[in-house]
Amino acid sequence: MHSVVISDNRDSLLGMRLAGIDGFLVGEPDETWEVTQKVINDPEVGIVFLTEKAADMVKEQLVAFREKSIFPLITIIPDRHGFEKPNQIVKQIREAVGM
């Protein structure tokens, strides 16, 4: 098992690569979903990290995927500027437990 990052900016991707996590740089919603599908369908991937902006590009598809599958774990991470929306972590926890 390994982890993969899908990032909309080079800085976050580089930081994760320095930590030993491979990843993809994306720019458009269609490209982001195509890469995300490829990664989540890989049986060797255990955790998928998406930067906040990349996750926003494919939010509806991610929600649908999370409703029917719990593997791999999909985690939304802030970029170097932090989360754009306040209380994002609390919101993610509530979504994860169904509140």
Biopython code that builds the backbone (N, CA, C, O; Angstrom):
import numpy as np
from Bio.PDB.StructureBuilder import StructureBuilder

atoms = [
    (1, "MET", "N", (0.842, -1.181, 0.000)),
    (1, "MET", "CA", (0.000, 0.000, 0.000)),
    (1, "MET", "C", (0.883, 1.240, 0.000)),
    (1, "MET", "O", (1.937, 1.287, 0.634)),
    (2, "HIS", "N", (0.417, 2.227, -0.727)),
    (2, "HIS", "CA", (1.108, 3.508, -0.710)),
    (2, "HIS", "C", (0.092, 4.641, -0.837)),
    (2, "HIS", "O", (-1.091, 4.416, -1.094)),
    (3, "SER", "N", (0.581, 5.847, -0.651)),
    (3, "SER", "CA", (-0.259, 7.039, -0.720)),
    (3, "SER", "C", (0.049, 7.828, -1.979)),
    (3, "SER", "O", (1.138, 7.726, -2.544)),
    (4, "VAL", "N", (-0.928, 8.620, -2.411)),
    (4, "VAL", "CA", (-0.780, 9.455, -3.603)),
    (4, "VAL", "C", (-1.391, 10.813, -3.300)),
    (4, "VAL", "O", (-2.407, 10.902, -2.610)),
    (5, "VAL", "N", (-0.772, 11.872, -3.815)),
    (5, "VAL", "CA", (-1.327, 13.216, -3.682)),
    (5, "VAL", "C", (-1.752, 13.715, -5.053)),
    (5, "VAL", "O", (-1.063, 13.496, -6.049)),
    (6, "ILE", "N", (-2.901, 14.389, -5.091)),
    (6, "ILE", "CA", (-3.389, 15.050, -6.300)),
    (6, "ILE", "C", (-3.479, 16.523, -5.938)),
    (6, "ILE", "O", (-4.274, 16.919, -5.087)),
    (7, "SER", "N", (-2.652, 17.329, -6.597)),
    (7, "SER", "CA", (-2.507, 18.724, -6.206)),
    (7, "SER", "C", (-2.753, 19.674, -7.368)),
    (7, "SER", "O", (-2.465, 19.361, -8.523)),
    (8, "ASP", "N", (-3.292, 20.839, -7.035)),
    (8, "ASP", "CA", (-3.487, 21.870, -8.041)),
    (8, "ASP", "C", (-2.318, 22.849, -8.073)),
    (8, "ASP", "O", (-2.286, 23.744, -8.918)),
    (9, "ASN", "N", (-1.353, 22.689, -7.157)),
    (9, "ASN", "CA", (-0.190, 23.580, -7.184)),
    (9, "ASN", "C", (1.106, 22.809, -6.959)),
    (9, "ASN", "O", (1.133, 21.785, -6.277)),
    (10, "ARG", "N", (2.157, 23.321, -7.540)),
    (10, "ARG", "CA", (3.460, 22.647, -7.510)),
    (10, "ARG", "C", (4.065, 22.581, -6.115)),
    (10, "ARG", "O", (4.735, 21.604, -5.780)),
    (11, "ASP", "N", (3.841, 23.603, -5.300)),
    (11, "ASP", "CA", (4.457, 23.631, -3.971)),
    (11, "ASP", "C", (3.974, 22.470, -3.101)),
    (11, "ASP", "O", (4.781, 21.796, -2.461)),
    (12, "SER", "N", (2.677, 22.239, -3.078)),
    (12, "SER", "CA", (2.137, 21.139, -2.279)),
    (12, "SER", "C", (2.616, 19.797, -2.807)),
    (12, "SER", "O", (2.949, 18.896, -2.036)),
    (13, "LEU", "N", (2.648, 19.673, -4.124)),
    (13, "LEU", "CA", (3.118, 18.430, -4.731)),
    (13, "LEU", "C", (4.576, 18.175, -4.372)),
    (13, "LEU", "O", (4.944, 17.055, -4.017)),
    (14, "LEU", "N", (5.403, 19.204, -4.464)),
    (14, "LEU", "CA", (6.820, 19.063, -4.133)),
    (14, "LEU", "C", (7.013, 18.696, -2.666)),
    (14, "LEU", "O", (7.832, 17.838, -2.339)),
    (15, "GLY", "N", (6.260, 19.343, -1.789)),
    (15, "GLY", "CA", (6.359, 19.029, -0.366)),
    (15, "GLY", "C", (6.007, 17.585, -0.063)),
    (15, "GLY", "O", (6.678, 16.933, 0.737)),
    (16, "MET", "N", (4.960, 17.085, -0.697)),
    (16, "MET", "CA", (4.571, 15.689, -0.478)),
    (16, "MET", "C", (5.595, 14.726, -1.076)),
    (16, "MET", "O", (5.869, 13.670, -0.507)),
    (17, "ARG", "N", (6.152, 15.096, -2.217)),
    (17, "ARG", "CA", (7.186, 14.252, -2.817)),
    (17, "ARG", "C", (8.421, 14.182, -1.927)),
    (17, "ARG", "O", (9.056, 13.132, -1.828)),
    (18, "LEU", "N", (8.763, 15.293, -1.280)),
    (18, "LEU", "CA", (9.889, 15.284, -0.352)),
    (18, "LEU", "C", (9.619, 14.371, 0.842)),
    (18, "LEU", "O", (10.550, 13.852, 1.458)),
    (19, "ALA", "N", (8.356, 14.182, 1.160)),
    (19, "ALA", "CA", (7.960, 13.281, 2.237)),
    (19, "ALA", "C", (7.836, 11.834, 1.750)),
    (19, "ALA", "O", (7.505, 10.940, 2.529)),
    (20, "GLY", "N", (8.103, 11.608, 0.459)),
    (20, "GLY", "CA", (8.067, 10.250, -0.086)),
    (20, "GLY", "C", (6.740, 9.835, -0.687)),
    (20, "GLY", "O", (6.513, 8.649, -0.930)),
    (21, "ILE", "N", (5.866, 10.790, -0.929)),
    (21, "ILE", "CA", (4.544, 10.486, -1.490)),
    (21, "ILE", "C", (4.494, 10.957, -2.933)),
    (21, "ILE", "O", (4.667, 12.143, -3.215)),
    (22, "ASP", "N", (4.256, 10.025, -3.843)),
    (22, "ASP", "CA", (4.137, 10.371, -5.259)),
    (22, "ASP", "C", (2.829, 11.090, -5.506)),
    (22, "ASP", "O", (1.905, 11.027, -4.694)),
    (23, "GLY", "N", (2.759, 11.787, -6.655)),
    (23, "GLY", "CA", (1.529, 12.488, -6.927)),
    (23, "GLY", "C", (1.401, 13.019, -8.329)),
    (23, "GLY", "O", (2.241, 12.781, -9.197)),
    (24, "PHE", "N", (0.315, 13.751, -8.526)),
    (24, "PHE", "CA", (-0.032, 14.302, -9.830)),
    (24, "PHE", "C", (-0.372, 15.771, -9.684)),
    (24, "PHE", "O", (-0.980, 16.186, -8.697)),
    (25, "LEU", "N", (0.026, 16.554, -10.677)),
    (25, "LEU", "CA", (-0.331, 17.962, -10.761)),
    (25, "LEU", "C", (-1.486, 18.090, -11.745)),
    (25, "LEU", "O", (-1.384, 17.633, -12.883)),
    (26, "VAL", "N", (-2.589, 18.712, -11.315)),
    (26, "VAL", "CA", (-3.772, 18.847, -12.154)),
    (26, "VAL", "C", (-4.154, 20.318, -12.271)),
    (26, "VAL", "O", (-3.728, 21.151, -11.471)),
    (27, "GLY", "N", (-4.966, 20.621, -13.286)),
    (27, "GLY", "CA", (-5.355, 22.001, -13.489)),
    (27, "GLY", "C", (-6.826, 22.217, -13.776)),
    (27, "GLY", "O", (-7.403, 23.206, -13.327)),
    (28, "GLU", "N", (-7.436, 21.319, -14.508)),
    (28, "GLU", "CA", (-8.840, 21.455, -14.923)),
    (28, "GLU", "C", (-9.699, 20.392, -14.231)),
    (28, "GLU", "O", (-9.192, 19.329, -13.875)),
    (29, "PRO", "N", (-11.000, 20.670, -14.037)),
    (29, "PRO", "CA", (-11.877, 19.689, -13.393)),
    (29, "PRO", "C", (-11.914, 18.324, -14.088)),
    (29, "PRO", "O", (-11.882, 17.292, -13.418)),
    (30, "ASP", "N", (-11.980, 18.310, -15.416)),
    (30, "ASP", "CA", (-12.011, 17.024, -16.128)),
    (30, "ASP", "C", (-10.731, 16.238, -15.900)),
    (30, "ASP", "O", (-10.768, 15.033, -15.651)),
    (31, "GLU", "N", (-9.610, 16.918, -15.986)),
    (31, "GLU", "CA", (-8.318, 16.270, -15.757)),
    (31, "GLU", "C", (-8.222, 15.774, -14.314)),
    (31, "GLU", "O", (-7.716, 14.681, -14.060)),
    (32, "THR", "N", (-8.707, 16.579, -13.380)),
    (32, "THR", "CA", (-8.660, 16.207, -11.963)),
    (32, "THR", "C", (-9.461, 14.942, -11.715)),
    (32, "THR", "O", (-8.992, 14.045, -11.014)),
    (33, "TRP", "N", (-10.661, 14.851, -12.278)),
    (33, "TRP", "CA", (-11.485, 13.657, -12.057)),
    (33, "TRP", "C", (-10.884, 12.440, -12.751)),
    (33, "TRP", "O", (-10.933, 11.334, -12.212)),
    (34, "GLU", "N", (-10.322, 12.632, -13.931)),
    (34, "GLU", "CA", (-9.686, 11.519, -14.641)),
    (34, "GLU", "C", (-8.536, 10.943, -13.819)),
    (34, "GLU", "O", (-8.421, 9.726, -13.677)),
    (35, "VAL", "N", (-7.696, 11.804, -13.283)),
    (35, "VAL", "CA", (-6.566, 11.353, -12.464)),
    (35, "VAL", "C", (-7.075, 10.717, -11.170)),
    (35, "VAL", "O", (-6.561, 9.687, -10.735)),
    (36, "THR", "N", (-8.090, 11.337, -10.556)),
    (36, "THR", "CA", (-8.643, 10.805, -9.311)),
    (36, "THR", "C", (-9.216, 9.408, -9.516)),
    (36, "THR", "O", (-8.996, 8.524, -8.687)),
    (37, "GLN", "N", (-9.946, 9.195, -10.607)),
    (37, "GLN", "CA", (-10.487, 7.859, -10.899)),
    (37, "GLN", "C", (-9.365, 6.841, -11.064)),
    (37, "GLN", "O", (-9.445, 5.728, -10.546)),
    (38, "LYS", "N", (-8.338, 7.223, -11.778)),
    (38, "LYS", "CA", (-7.199, 6.324, -11.980)),
    (38, "LYS", "C", (-6.594, 5.919, -10.636)),
    (38, "LYS", "O", (-6.278, 4.751, -10.412)),
    (39, "VAL", "N", (-6.440, 6.892, -9.755)),
    (39, "VAL", "CA", (-5.801, 6.637, -8.460)),
    (39, "VAL", "C", (-6.702, 5.806, -7.550)),
    (39, "VAL", "O", (-6.228, 4.851, -6.935)),
    (40, "ILE", "N", (-7.993, 6.147, -7.448)),
    (40, "ILE", "CA", (-8.861, 5.418, -6.522)),
    (40, "ILE", "C", (-9.168, 4.000, -6.996)),
    (40, "ILE", "O", (-9.579, 3.156, -6.199)),
    (41, "ASN", "N", (-8.974, 3.736, -8.267)),
    (41, "ASN", "CA", (-9.188, 2.381, -8.781)),
    (41, "ASN", "C", (-7.931, 1.522, -8.734)),
    (41, "ASN", "O", (-7.971, 0.344, -9.090)),
    (42, "ASP", "N", (-6.821, 2.100, -8.298)),
    (42, "ASP", "CA", (-5.572, 1.347, -8.160)),
    (42, "ASP", "C", (-5.606, 0.599, -6.831)),
    (42, "ASP", "O", (-5.668, 1.238, -5.780)),
    (43, "PRO", "N", (-5.567, -0.737, -6.842)),
    (43, "PRO", "CA", (-5.652, -1.497, -5.598)),
    (43, "PRO", "C", (-4.451, -1.317, -4.670)),
    (43, "PRO", "O", (-4.521, -1.689, -3.499)),
    (44, "GLU", "N", (-3.367, -0.762, -5.169)),
    (44, "GLU", "CA", (-2.181, -0.541, -4.356)),
    (44, "GLU", "C", (-2.219, 0.769, -3.571)),
    (44, "GLU", "O", (-1.363, 0.995, -2.716)),
    (45, "VAL", "N", (-3.194, 1.632, -3.844)),
    (45, "VAL", "CA", (-3.285, 2.930, -3.174)),
    (45, "VAL", "C", (-4.187, 2.807, -1.948)),
    (45, "VAL", "O", (-5.320, 2.335, -2.045)),
    (46, "GLY", "N", (-3.670, 3.239, -0.789)),
    (46, "GLY", "CA", (-4.431, 3.176, 0.454)),
    (46, "GLY", "C", (-4.973, 4.522, 0.892)),
    (46, "GLY", "O", (-6.047, 4.601, 1.487)),
    (47, "ILE", "N", (-4.220, 5.600, 0.593)),
    (47, "ILE", "CA", (-4.640, 6.944, 0.980)),
    (47, "ILE", "C", (-4.441, 7.877, -0.204)),
    (47, "ILE", "O", (-3.391, 7.872, -0.845)),
    (48, "VAL", "N", (-5.463, 8.678, -0.486)),
    (48, "VAL", "CA", (-5.386, 9.692, -1.543)),
    (48, "VAL", "C", (-5.518, 11.050, -0.875)),
    (48, "VAL", "O", (-6.516, 11.338, -0.215)),
    (49, "PHE", "N", (-4.495, 11.884, -1.056)),
    (49, "PHE", "CA", (-4.533, 13.253, -0.558)),
    (49, "PHE", "C", (-4.897, 14.169, -1.718)),
    (49, "PHE", "O", (-4.280, 14.100, -2.781)),
    (50, "LEU", "N", (-5.890, 15.023, -1.523)),
    (50, "LEU", "CA", (-6.251, 16.036, -2.515)),
    (50, "LEU", "C", (-6.115, 17.406, -1.866)),
    (50, "LEU", "O", (-6.555, 17.614, -0.736)),
    (51, "THR", "N", (-5.501, 18.338, -2.592)),
    (51, "THR", "CA", (-5.492, 19.697, -2.071)),
    (51, "THR", "C", (-6.914, 20.236, -2.114)),
    (51, "THR", "O", (-7.755, 19.746, -2.867)),
    (52, "GLU", "N", (-7.166, 21.232, -1.311)),
    (52, "GLU", "CA", (-8.525, 21.763, -1.180)),
    (52, "GLU", "C", (-9.103, 22.208, -2.522)),
    (52, "GLU", "O", (-10.251, 21.892, -2.831)),
    (53, "LYS", "N", (-8.335, 22.926, -3.310)),
    (53, "LYS", "CA", (-8.845, 23.408, -4.591)),
    (53, "LYS", "C", (-9.084, 22.261, -5.571)),
    (53, "LYS", "O", (-10.058, 22.285, -6.323)),
    (54, "ALA", "N", (-8.205, 21.257, -5.569)),
    (54, "ALA", "CA", (-8.403, 20.096, -6.439)),
    (54, "ALA", "C", (-9.671, 19.354, -6.031)),
    (54, "ALA", "O", (-10.434, 18.912, -6.891)),
    (55, "ALA", "N", (-9.901, 19.214, -4.737)),
    (55, "ALA", "CA", (-11.102, 18.532, -4.249)),
    (55, "ALA", "C", (-12.360, 19.312, -4.604)),
    (55, "ALA", "O", (-13.388, 18.716, -4.928)),
    (56, "ASP", "N", (-12.288, 20.640, -4.547)),
    (56, "ASP", "CA", (-13.449, 21.463, -4.912)),
    (56, "ASP", "C", (-13.824, 21.271, -6.382)),
    (56, "ASP", "O", (-14.999, 21.364, -6.739)),
    (57, "MET", "N", (-12.832, 21.003, -7.235)),
    (57, "MET", "CA", (-13.108, 20.819, -8.662)),
    (57, "MET", "C", (-13.937, 19.566, -8.926)),
    (57, "MET", "O", (-14.672, 19.505, -9.912)),
    (58, "VAL", "N", (-13.824, 18.563, -8.048)),
    (58, "VAL", "CA", (-14.522, 17.284, -8.254)),
    (58, "VAL", "C", (-15.368, 16.914, -7.033)),
    (58, "VAL", "O", (-15.537, 15.737, -6.717)),
    (59, "LYS", "N", (-15.887, 17.921, -6.364)),
    (59, "LYS", "CA", (-16.604, 17.707, -5.109)),
    (59, "LYS", "C", (-17.773, 16.739, -5.243)),
    (59, "LYS", "O", (-17.910, 15.825, -4.430)),
    (60, "GLU", "N", (-18.608, 16.921, -6.243)),
    (60, "GLU", "CA", (-19.790, 16.060, -6.398)),
    (60, "GLU", "C", (-19.399, 14.607, -6.629)),
    (60, "GLU", "O", (-20.005, 13.701, -6.057)),
    (61, "GLN", "N", (-18.391, 14.382, -7.460)),
    (61, "GLN", "CA", (-17.940, 13.020, -7.733)),
    (61, "GLN", "C", (-17.334, 12.379, -6.479)),
    (61, "GLN", "O", (-17.523, 11.188, -6.234)),
    (62, "LEU", "N", (-16.610, 13.173, -5.691)),
    (62, "LEU", "CA", (-16.012, 12.647, -4.460)),
    (62, "LEU", "C", (-17.089, 12.247, -3.459)),
    (62, "LEU", "O", (-16.982, 11.207, -2.809)),
    (63, "VAL", "N", (-18.118, 13.064, -3.335)),
    (63, "VAL", "CA", (-19.215, 12.737, -2.411)),
    (63, "VAL", "C", (-19.873, 11.433, -2.832)),
    (63, "VAL", "O", (-20.143, 10.576, -1.990)),
    (64, "ALA", "N", (-20.134, 11.273, -4.121)),
    (64, "ALA", "CA", (-20.746, 10.033, -4.617)),
    (64, "ALA", "C", (-19.841, 8.839, -4.358)),
    (64, "ALA", "O", (-20.321, 7.772, -3.975)),
    (65, "PHE", "N", (-18.543, 9.001, -4.561)),
    (65, "PHE", "CA", (-17.606, 7.900, -4.320)),
    (65, "PHE", "C", (-17.576, 7.538, -2.836)),
    (65, "PHE", "O", (-17.606, 6.359, -2.481)),
    (66, "ARG", "N", (-17.518, 8.541, -1.982)),
    (66, "ARG", "CA", (-17.444, 8.291, -0.530)),
    (66, "ARG", "C", (-18.698, 7.597, -0.011)),
    (66, "ARG", "O", (-18.627, 6.851, 0.967)),
    (67, "GLU", "N", (-19.844, 7.829, -0.648)),
    (67, "GLU", "CA", (-21.081, 7.198, -0.208)),
    (67, "GLU", "C", (-21.099, 5.702, -0.473)),
    (67, "GLU", "O", (-21.749, 4.953, 0.256)),
    (68, "LYS", "N", (-20.395, 5.260, -1.507)),
    (68, "LYS", "CA", (-20.445, 3.838, -1.842)),
    (68, "LYS", "C", (-19.172, 3.070, -1.523)),
    (68, "LYS", "O", (-19.153, 1.843, -1.621)),
    (69, "SER", "N", (-18.108, 3.771, -1.144)),
    (69, "SER", "CA", (-16.852, 3.072, -0.875)),
    (69, "SER", "C", (-16.069, 3.778, 0.225)),
    (69, "SER", "O", (-16.046, 5.007, 0.299)),
    (70, "ILE", "N", (-15.430, 2.984, 1.076)),
    (70, "ILE", "CA", (-14.603, 3.571, 2.135)),
    (70, "ILE", "C", (-13.114, 3.382, 1.858)),
    (70, "ILE", "O", (-12.274, 3.833, 2.636)),
    (71, "PHE", "N", (-12.792, 2.725, 0.767)),
    (71, "PHE", "CA", (-11.394, 2.462, 0.455)),
    (71, "PHE", "C", (-11.094, 2.862, -0.974)),
    (71, "PHE", "O", (-11.852, 2.460, -1.857)),
    (72, "PRO", "N", (-10.085, 3.595, -1.268)),
    (72, "PRO", "CA", (-9.071, 4.128, -0.366)),
    (72, "PRO", "C", (-9.598, 5.327, 0.420)),
    (72, "PRO", "O", (-10.607, 5.934, 0.063)),
    (73, "LEU", "N", (-8.896, 5.644, 1.483)),
    (73, "LEU", "CA", (-9.220, 6.806, 2.283)),
    (73, "LEU", "C", (-8.884, 8.057, 1.477)),
    (73, "LEU", "O", (-7.770, 8.191, 0.971)),
    (74, "ILE", "N", (-9.841, 8.968, 1.358)),
    (74, "ILE", "CA", (-9.622, 10.220, 0.629)),
    (74, "ILE", "C", (-9.569, 11.342, 1.651)),
    (74, "ILE", "O", (-10.512, 11.547, 2.414)),
    (75, "THR", "N", (-8.448, 12.070, 1.658)),
    (75, "THR", "CA", (-8.227, 13.132, 2.628)),
    (75, "THR", "C", (-7.964, 14.439, 1.909)),
    (75, "THR", "O", (-7.143, 14.502, 0.994)),
    (76, "ILE", "N", (-8.664, 15.481, 2.325)),
    (76, "ILE", "CA", (-8.463, 16.802, 1.742)),
    (76, "ILE", "C", (-7.488, 17.565, 2.625)),
    (76, "ILE", "O", (-7.662, 17.655, 3.840)),
    (77, "ILE", "N", (-6.450, 18.115, 1.982)),
    (77, "ILE", "CA", (-5.404, 18.815, 2.718)),
    (77, "ILE", "C", (-5.330, 20.277, 2.265)),
    (77, "ILE", "O", (-5.674, 20.593, 1.126)),
    (78, "PRO", "N", (-4.884, 21.160, 3.149)),
    (78, "PRO", "CA", (-4.707, 22.553, 2.737)),
    (78, "PRO", "C", (-3.439, 22.696, 1.901)),
    (78, "PRO", "O", (-2.542, 21.856, 1.973)),
    (79, "ASP", "N", (-3.373, 23.768, 1.107)),
    (79, "ASP", "CA", (-2.122, 24.053, 0.417)),
    (79, "ASP", "C", (-1.270, 24.923, 1.343)),
    (79, "ASP", "O", (-1.568, 25.034, 2.532)),
    (80, "ARG", "N", (-0.241, 25.522, 0.823)),
    (80, "ARG", "CA", (0.681, 26.271, 1.685)),
    (80, "ARG", "C", (0.046, 27.500, 2.326)),
    (80, "ARG", "O", (0.614, 28.063, 3.262)),
    (81, "HIS", "N", (-1.113, 27.924, 1.847)),
    (81, "HIS", "CA", (-1.801, 29.074, 2.411)),
    (81, "HIS", "C", (-2.805, 28.676, 3.483)),
    (81, "HIS", "O", (-3.423, 29.543, 4.101)),
    (82, "GLY", "N", (-2.974, 27.389, 3.712)),
    (82, "GLY", "CA", (-3.950, 26.914, 4.681)),
    (82, "GLY", "C", (-5.313, 26.745, 4.046)),
    (82, "GLY", "O", (-5.487, 26.992, 2.852)),
    (83, "PHE", "N", (-6.283, 26.321, 4.848)),
    (83, "PHE", "CA", (-7.634, 26.149, 4.348)),
    (83, "PHE", "C", (-8.239, 27.497, 4.004)),
    (83, "PHE", "O", (-8.068, 28.472, 4.736)),
    (84, "GLU", "N", (-8.948, 27.546, 2.886)),
    (84, "GLU", "CA", (-9.620, 28.781, 2.488)),
    (84, "GLU", "C", (-10.860, 29.040, 3.329)),
    (84, "GLU", "O", (-11.192, 30.189, 3.618)),
    (85, "LYS", "N", (-11.535, 27.987, 3.715)),
    (85, "LYS", "CA", (-12.781, 28.126, 4.465)),
    (85, "LYS", "C", (-12.509, 27.837, 5.941)),
    (85, "LYS", "O", (-11.842, 26.854, 6.264)),
    (86, "PRO", "N", (-13.016, 28.682, 6.838)),
    (86, "PRO", "CA", (-12.813, 28.418, 8.265)),
    (86, "PRO", "C", (-13.559, 27.154, 8.696)),
    (86, "PRO", "O", (-14.596, 26.802, 8.133)),
    (87, "ASN", "N", (-13.021, 26.498, 9.682)),
    (87, "ASN", "CA", (-13.626, 25.293, 10.260)),
    (87, "ASN", "C", (-13.745, 24.150, 9.257)),
    (87, "ASN", "O", (-14.653, 23.326, 9.371)),
    (88, "GLN", "N", (-12.857, 24.086, 8.294)),
    (88, "GLN", "CA", (-12.904, 23.035, 7.283)),
    (88, "GLN", "C", (-12.721, 21.653, 7.906)),
    (88, "GLN", "O", (-13.381, 20.695, 7.503)),
    (89, "ILE", "N", (-11.836, 21.550, 8.877)),
    (89, "ILE", "CA", (-11.582, 20.249, 9.510)),
    (89, "ILE", "C", (-12.834, 19.769, 10.239)),
    (89, "ILE", "O", (-13.191, 18.594, 10.146)),
    (90, "VAL", "N", (-13.495, 20.654, 10.951)),
    (90, "VAL", "CA", (-14.727, 20.287, 11.653)),
    (90, "VAL", "C", (-15.777, 19.822, 10.641)),
    (90, "VAL", "O", (-16.469, 18.831, 10.873)),
    (91, "LYS", "N", (-15.893, 20.526, 9.537)),
    (91, "LYS", "CA", (-16.854, 20.158, 8.487)),
    (91, "LYS", "C", (-16.553, 18.761, 7.939)),
    (91, "LYS", "O", (-17.461, 17.956, 7.732)),
    (92, "GLN", "N", (-15.260, 18.484, 7.705)),
    (92, "GLN", "CA", (-14.885, 17.161, 7.175)),
    (92, "GLN", "C", (-15.226, 16.060, 8.167)),
    (92, "GLN", "O", (-15.694, 14.993, 7.767)),
    (93, "ILE", "N", (-15.002, 16.298, 9.432)),
    (93, "ILE", "CA", (-15.313, 15.284, 10.436)),
    (93, "ILE", "C", (-16.818, 15.035, 10.470)),
    (93, "ILE", "O", (-17.257, 13.888, 10.555)),
    (94, "ARG", "N", (-17.603, 16.097, 10.403)),
    (94, "ARG", "CA", (-19.065, 15.934, 10.394)),
    (94, "ARG", "C", (-19.541, 15.169, 9.171)),
    (94, "ARG", "O", (-20.433, 14.327, 9.276)),
    (95, "GLU", "N", (-18.952, 15.454, 8.001)),
    (95, "GLU", "CA", (-19.310, 14.718, 6.787)),
    (95, "GLU", "C", (-18.929, 13.252, 6.906)),
    (95, "GLU", "O", (-19.667, 12.374, 6.461)),
    (96, "ALA", "N", (-17.779, 12.992, 7.506)),
    (96, "ALA", "CA", (-17.294, 11.610, 7.625)),
    (96, "ALA", "C", (-18.187, 10.763, 8.513)),
    (96, "ALA", "O", (-18.395, 9.580, 8.242)),
    (97, "VAL", "N", (-18.718, 11.362, 9.575)),
    (97, "VAL", "CA", (-19.567, 10.596, 10.481)),
    (97, "VAL", "C", (-21.046, 10.735, 10.173)),
    (97, "VAL", "O", (-21.885, 10.147, 10.855)),
    (98, "GLY", "N", (-21.371, 11.516, 9.140)),
    (98, "GLY", "CA", (-22.763, 11.617, 8.690)),
    (98, "GLY", "C", (-23.620, 12.592, 9.449)),
    (98, "GLY", "O", (-24.827, 12.386, 9.570)),
    (99, "MET", "N", (-23.032, 13.648, 9.965)),
    (99, "MET", "CA", (-23.814, 14.656, 10.693)),
    (99, "MET", "C", (-24.221, 15.788, 9.786)),
    (99, "MET", "O", (-24.884, 16.725, 10.229)),
]
sb = StructureBuilder()
sb.init_structure("model")
sb.init_model(0)
sb.init_chain("A")
sb.init_seg("    ")
for serial, (resi, resn, name, xyz) in enumerate(atoms, 1):
    if name == "N":
        sb.init_residue(resn, " ", resi, " ")
    sb.init_atom(name, np.array(xyz, "f"), 0.0, 1.0, " ", f" {name:<3s}", serial, name[0])
structure = sb.get_structure()
